[in-house]
Amino acid sequence: MEQEADPPLRIGFIGAGNMAFGIAKGMLSGNVLPVNIKVSAPSSTNLGRFQELGMSVTHSNPEVVCGSDVVFVAVKPHLVPHVLSEVSRHVTKKQIIVSVAAGVTLALLEELLPENSIVIRLMPNLPCLVQEGALLFARGANAKPEDGALLRSLLLCCGLVEEGPEAWIDIHTGLSGSGVAFVYLFAEALAEGAVKMGMPSALAHSIASQTVLGAGRLLRDSGKHPAQLRSEVCTPGGTTIYGLHTLEQGGLRASVMAAVESATERARELGRK
């Protein structure tokens, strides 16, 4: 007699912002069917795009929790206590609760949920929307390695997925969560430099975005250190070394390092509130 297949995992999202949408969209590229995803939000503003992909939507957070095996809490940090107090009595010891809220610690999540709840803290970033995200997660006290493996399997189609200690989550927020915006600022400045020198704006922005994309892919796929790739672009007395000298004079390296530090500290500050 053939064994019956395991029932498909049911995935729930509380919150319908960009992070929830990016993760849900990435999962659809894997083995998760839209019929097995349900999303809740207080208003219908962001729910339409989930419905267009075939996912179920609701305004009831308890409904999402009661009908899900894995629940992503993807609301703003200050709303987490309210949301978890609303759904706490519906959470079972078999469910995995995944928080995407910046700065909200595992200790606080476990305090707000029933004893022995399985909790994982996750920090994705915006490129999850195009399945090129960088995601880092940390397991709570009751989350086993197999819980982490399950989450990783769900998220693999969203991009790079890594596990680490919770102390790294706030650093990842500064490096990659906020870092995406730092890269956009650099791309904007590249394009504006070209416009200043006489190139049409639309073309400059198109080339700048492709430059960032190509450089990123080469950095990832070559496995080389950024400094090595940078040196490969430079020729003695050439254009690149002159441009790099100007960037160093402007303090680019120190400014970027300080930006990551500031964003990390802000994430830690949010966790203390």
Solvent accessible surface area in square Angstrom, and as a share of the most:
residue,aa,sasa,rsa
1,M,244,1.09
2,E,160,0.72
3,Q,178,0.79
4,E,163,0.73
5,A,95,0.74
6,D,130,0.67
7,P,116,0.73
8,P,86,0.54
9,L,58,0.29
10,R,106,0.39
11,I,1,0.01
12,G,0,0.00
13,F,0,0.00
14,I,3,0.01
15,G,8,0.08
16,A,7,0.06
17,G,30,0.29
18,N,75,0.39
19,M,49,0.22
20,A,0,0.00
21,F,25,0.10
22,G,0,0.00
23,I,0,0.00
24,A,0,0.00
25,K,74,0.31
26,G,0,0.00
27,M,1,0.01
28,L,44,0.22
29,S,70,0.45
30,G,33,0.31
31,N,154,0.79
32,V,18,0.10
33,L,107,0.53
34,P,42,0.26
35,V,110,0.63
36,N,27,0.14
37,I,1,0.00
38,K,57,0.24
39,V,0,0.00
40,S,0,0.00
41,A,10,0.08
42,P,132,0.83
43,S,57,0.37
44,S,73,0.47
45,T,117,0.68
46,N,64,0.33
47,L,5,0.03
48,G,30,0.29
49,R,68,0.25
50,F,0,0.00
51,Q,102,0.45
52,E,149,0.67
53,L,64,0.32
54,G,45,0.43
55,M,7,0.03
56,S,45,0.29
57,V,41,0.23
58,T,19,0.11
59,H,108,0.48
60,S,40,0.26
61,N,23,0.12
62,P,32,0.20
63,E,75,0.33
64,V,0,0.00
65,V,1,0.00
66,C,78,0.47
67,G,33,0.32
68,S,2,0.01
69,D,41,0.21
70,V,2,0.01
71,V,1,0.00
72,F,0,0.00
73,V,1,0.01
74,A,18,0.14
75,V,26,0.15
76,K,134,0.57
77,P,41,0.26
78,H,137,0.61
79,L,72,0.36
80,V,0,0.00
81,P,56,0.35
82,H,124,0.55
83,V,9,0.05
84,L,1,0.00
85,S,77,0.50
86,E,68,0.30
87,V,3,0.01
88,S,22,0.14
89,R,203,0.74
90,H,44,0.20
91,V,14,0.08
92,T,72,0.42
93,K,133,0.56
94,K,186,0.79
95,Q,14,0.06
96,I,8,0.04
97,I,2,0.01
98,V,0,0.00
99,S,0,0.00
100,V,13,0.07
101,A,3,0.02
102,A,25,0.19
103,G,1,0.01
104,V,8,0.04
105,T,44,0.25
106,L,14,0.07
107,A,72,0.56
108,L,51,0.26
109,L,1,0.00
110,E,50,0.22
111,E,135,0.60
112,L,46,0.23
113,L,10,0.05
114,P,48,0.30
115,E,144,0.64
116,N,73,0.37
117,S,4,0.03
118,I,21,0.11
119,V,0,0.00
120,I,0,0.00
121,R,4,0.02
122,L,1,0.00
123,M,14,0.06
124,P,2,0.01
125,N,9,0.05
126,L,63,0.31
127,P,30,0.19
128,C,0,0.00
129,L,42,0.21
130,V,100,0.57
131,Q,54,0.24
132,E,96,0.43
133,G,4,0.04
134,A,25,0.19
135,L,3,0.01
136,L,17,0.08
137,F,1,0.00
138,A,1,0.01
139,R,80,0.29
140,G,9,0.08
141,A,92,0.71
142,N,51,0.26
143,A,6,0.05
144,K,114,0.48
145,P,91,0.57
146,E,107,0.48
147,D,18,0.09
148,G,1,0.01
149,A,58,0.45
150,L,58,0.29
151,L,2,0.01
152,R,79,0.29
153,S,70,0.45
154,L,16,0.08
155,L,0,0.00
156,L,103,0.51
157,C,49,0.29
158,C,0,0.00
159,G,20,0.19
160,L,111,0.55
161,V,6,0.03
162,E,81,0.36
163,E,62,0.28
164,G,13,0.12
165,P,69,0.44
166,E,52,0.23
167,A,72,0.56
168,W,133,0.47
169,I,0,0.00
170,D,19,0.10
171,I,73,0.37
172,H,19,0.09
173,T,16,0.09
174,G,0,0.00
175,L,111,0.55
176,S,15,0.10
177,G,28,0.27
178,S,34,0.22
179,G,7,0.07
180,V,19,0.11
181,A,58,0.45
182,F,62,0.26
183,V,66,0.38
184,Y,118,0.45
185,L,119,0.59
186,F,79,0.33
187,A,18,0.14
188,E,79,0.35
189,A,56,0.43
190,L,71,0.35
191,A,1,0.00
192,E,93,0.42
193,G,34,0.33
194,A,30,0.24
195,V,61,0.35
196,K,172,0.73
197,M,161,0.72
198,G,64,0.62
199,M,68,0.30
200,P,90,0.56
201,S,58,0.38
202,A,86,0.67
203,L,88,0.44
204,A,2,0.02
205,H,81,0.36
206,S,65,0.42
207,I,82,0.41
208,A,6,0.05
209,S,66,0.43
210,Q,109,0.48
211,T,70,0.41
212,V,44,0.25
213,L,98,0.49
214,G,32,0.31
215,A,59,0.46
216,G,36,0.35
217,R,135,0.49
218,L,105,0.52
219,L,71,0.35
220,R,140,0.51
221,D,92,0.48
222,S,44,0.28
223,G,68,0.66
224,K,76,0.32
225,H,124,0.55
226,P,74,0.47
227,A,41,0.32
228,Q,86,0.38
229,L,24,0.12
230,R,100,0.37
231,S,64,0.41
232,E,97,0.43
233,V,97,0.56
234,C,30,0.18
235,T,84,0.49
236,P,140,0.88
237,G,64,0.62
238,G,18,0.18
239,T,124,0.72
240,T,44,0.26
241,I,74,0.37
242,Y,156,0.59
243,G,36,0.34
244,L,37,0.18
245,H,112,0.50
246,T,88,0.51
247,L,68,0.34
248,E,87,0.39
249,Q,133,0.59
250,G,66,0.63
251,G,26,0.25
252,L,67,0.33
253,R,134,0.49
254,A,67,0.52
255,S,64,0.42
256,V,69,0.39
257,M,133,0.59
258,A,50,0.39
259,A,32,0.25
260,V,34,0.19
261,E,111,0.50
262,S,72,0.46
263,A,20,0.15
264,T,9,0.05
265,E,75,0.34
266,R,110,0.40
267,A,2,0.02
268,R,90,0.33
269,E,70,0.31
270,L,53,0.26
271,G,22,0.21
272,R,173,0.63
273,K,166,0.70
